[in-house]
Amino acid sequence: MVMAEIKNKNQAYLDMDDKYVNPVLARSARIVAERASGSYIYDMNGDAYLDLGTGIAVNSVGHCHPKVVAAAKAQLDLLMHTSVTVHHQRYIELAKKLVEIAPSKKLDSVFLTNSGAEAVEGAIKMARYVTGRPVVINFRGSFHGRTIFTTALTTSKLYYREKYEPLPGSIYTVPFPYAYRSHFRNDPDKCVEETFKEIEVLFHQFVHPDQVACFIVEPIQGEGGYVIPPNGFLPRLRKLADKHGIMLIIDEVQTGFARTGKMFAIEHEGVEPDIMLMAKAMAGGLPLAGFISKSEHSHKWPAGRHGSTFGGNPVSCAAALATIGVIEEEKLCERAHKTGEMMMKRLREFAKGKDYIGEIRGRGLMIGIEFNDKDGNPSKELCDKVAERSLEQKMIVLTCGVGGQVIRLIPPLNISDADAEKALEILEKSMKF
Ligand SMILES: Cc1ncc(COP(=O)(O)O)c(C=O)c1O
């Protein structure tokens, strides 16, 4: 009787959601979260779900980390909002900290925003303003957000763009070196070569490089399928950008803050961005994003040419300082690397002899499992089945990929060994076909 009442409470909220919330807001699981802690979300029935989705790579230090919560609570009592009326202490402290942990000493100038898409927009505005050039080059399969300009930059799935035309122009899209789904599955260098040939065609027949403000690229494609570009691609892109005076914008919205086993994924490549975008995991669950650039560029962007009412909110900044503190204290780069290696090793072992598991790839705790149908084409069907079966066993996993064919594993970076083990057991059960 009591259980039935609780279940009714859960269902009652879903019914209200169906009635009052704009249906465009798709959720992966029909679970109404009441609270969350560490690696678990608790629904209104009191049921616990092991969370391998972390609000799309946001709750990287675990849900409601006590140090992040304490920092946000303390800040609430002191100062909640200033916008651009005055300076505030936490913004300045966070900017200093971000400069300290940035992947290059030259990245020394910070601008804070509310969301990843807003960070992309600001960075593009800055690149255009500073270079005096209009054109942006992006990559096939990329995801950069849902505002109109970032929709135009997003090509990971048709449904992000369909019926939103006309989209902003002066954007040229070239192939991303996705070796597994290219003609060069076993020759990633050739796949990289193809990308640069396409860029040459672009420069020769479509747009002169002296009109190009920036390249924008994810160091590992997220929504596009957890695709790691072959070695050498990003360094070569950096060289090409330098040759033509083009800025290189690295989108670390999903990959940043220890997710891949380094503070930022670009550190795996030894490449220096001109502008680096950050969001998601930055404030441990509170909304905060931004970009870091070189002061030699940002000092050519005069005061007042860009701004934000809520960007760099004091409570979010306090939470971000605490989150970065937790990443350092709990050594989460090392932990992500170690747990990620363990999980990938075991998954690869499981995948042996199973043709429907095409590839297991990842860095740190950003792991993708790509599924094939019997003809070797991307299989959304199998992928959805795995997500569905996992949910039945009370574990949340998300999917991604241009065909919806990739399971993405993005657990909290401090997931316990026991929970990582439990996650693997649930996955193995769910991936038997
Ligand atoms: C790589 C990347 N860039 C930008 C965005 C947009 O961020 P937001 O949803 O905070 O606007 C996302 C969101 O998933 C992303 O993964």
PDBQT file of the ligand as one rigid body, heavy atoms in Angstrom, charges set to zero:
ROOT
HETATM    1  C1  LIG A 501      31.507  19.871 -26.995  1.00  0.00    +0.000 C 
HETATM    2  C2  LIG A 501      30.315  20.689 -26.588  1.00  0.00    +0.000 A 
HETATM    3  N1  LIG A 501      30.292  22.002 -26.870  1.00  0.00    +0.000 NA
HETATM    4  C3  LIG A 501      29.256  22.783 -26.513  1.00  0.00    +0.000 A 
HETATM    5  C4  LIG A 501      28.160  22.264 -25.851  1.00  0.00    +0.000 A 
HETATM    6  C5  LIG A 501      27.019  23.161 -25.463  1.00  0.00    +0.000 C 
HETATM    7  O1  LIG A 501      26.983  23.313 -24.086  1.00  0.00    +0.000 OA
HETATM    8  P1  LIG A 501      25.636  23.786 -23.354  1.00  0.00    +0.000 P 
HETATM    9  O2  LIG A 501      24.658  22.664 -23.447  1.00  0.00    +0.000 OA
HETATM   10  O3  LIG A 501      26.085  24.074 -21.942  1.00  0.00    +0.000 OA
HETATM   11  O4  LIG A 501      25.178  25.011 -24.053  1.00  0.00    +0.000 OA
HETATM   12  C6  LIG A 501      28.149  20.896 -25.522  1.00  0.00    +0.000 A 
HETATM   13  C7  LIG A 501      26.986  20.309 -24.815  1.00  0.00    +0.000 C 
HETATM   14  O5  LIG A 501      26.779  19.128 -24.735  1.00  0.00    +0.000 OA
HETATM   15  C8  LIG A 501      29.245  20.093 -25.903  1.00  0.00    +0.000 A 
HETATM   16  O6  LIG A 501      29.282  18.777 -25.623  1.00  0.00    +0.000 OA
ENDROOT
TORSDOF 0
